[in-house]
């Protein structure tokens, strides 16, 4: 099967402007994508609803067949997909392959193998009603709306498509305007896969635009909303969803703690911290933004990360192998610079980096290490979403837990200790939705039986696993 990703949809649109798409790593203009008006958003939702009426009665084998074909497309076209990802986001090829292709294929694999098991009617106890039987049934909701961010252009849109289709729903995706160029190509390719499979391509659709387009989708006739993004925009989504009492799954920001006990394996902890801070140039909701190191290990940890970060290569991977790419949006570059400058003004010490770089080429910020960061600093409380490692001293386990829980976020965390009972005790005290022991906390995303999501201002509801799949269902009780 050969399905190109060169041409975006050419269906007629109202004249509402266009999104100018630029490669952040080179400043090359990639093209323009037309903006969808509120009326076009509503029309897309209705097309999806019509397509879903037949799809909701499809068999599990039909649904698996579509997912297999989408996975085959992903594998067969991985080079073109990665090229589009790199050009639209400025990330490295390695991150495009491992962070998007590999991750997406694992999601397909898990759903193909396990989806039906978690959606079959489930016999449960009828309690005192001994002469009755009781069961839970998992029915499609209808039309899923997904509003996704810019940090993983391919994975972010495939992530909700997989459970939506497996549960018998149609889906309308509103990708970030910062990756409109690649997402338009991907959605068009997915629709071709559906058509090739003998299914209605209107089961998968994208609406493109800015805040007005997203607001129109939130207020449209959809049956559930998955939002991945900032806390500020999450509040706006909740406000809009209240008009129709539409359920929402919110995956918001993080300020993840990475706790290193004095008995930790230094090399293991250092390399995991580098992954947690600098993978995808730190543009990760589960980035290890705060490295909490026991005071007896602090100096050795600082020296080792300074040595390794000093060897990083930065630039566009289109020019060769690099370790760190570009910042996807110029607005985020401003956020990172302001946060770092503010921390320095408050007393943080620059160990490495600390400023913009390669300004003649694109939007880049140096891989940065700030030491002697304290919980009262602004940078220790607010999400940076960039290549910035914050080193913080802690006296003991209780102090580490206190500092880790001192922020308004609660997404993920990491704990490093050679004593598993000790690490588990610390993990149990952390206010997070996910945790990892002796590993970067983001690794939980790859275990698809696990759920993904946070507490506090990191959101509510869950993606991935059984719970994420069932969040796209009407769970009906039957006696």
Buried (B, 14 or more C-beta within 10 A) or exposed (E): EEBEBEEBBEEEBEEBEBBEBBBBBBEEEBEBBBBBBBEBBBBBBBBBBEBBEEBBEBEBEBBBBBBBBBBBBBEEBBEBBBBBBBBBBBBBBBBBBBBBBBBBBBBBBBBBEBBBEBBEEEEEEEEEEEEEEBBBBBEBBBBBBBBBBBBBBBBBBBBBBBBBBBBBBBBBBBBBBBBBBBBBBBBBBBBBBBEBBEBBBBBBBBBBBBEBBBBBBBBBBBBBBBBBBBBEBBEBBBEBBEEEEBBBBBBBBBBBBBBBBBBBBBEBBBBBBBBBBBBBBBBBBBBBBBBBBBEEBBEEBBEBBBEBBEEBEBBBBBEEEBBBBBBBBEEBBEBBBBBBBBBBEBEBBBBBBBEBBBEEBBBBBBBBBBBBBBBEBEBBBBBBBBBBBBBBBBEEBEBBBBBBBBBEBBBBBBBBBEEEEBBBBBBEBBBBBBBBBBBBBBBBBEBBEBBBBBBBBBBBBBBBBBBBBBBBBBEEEEE
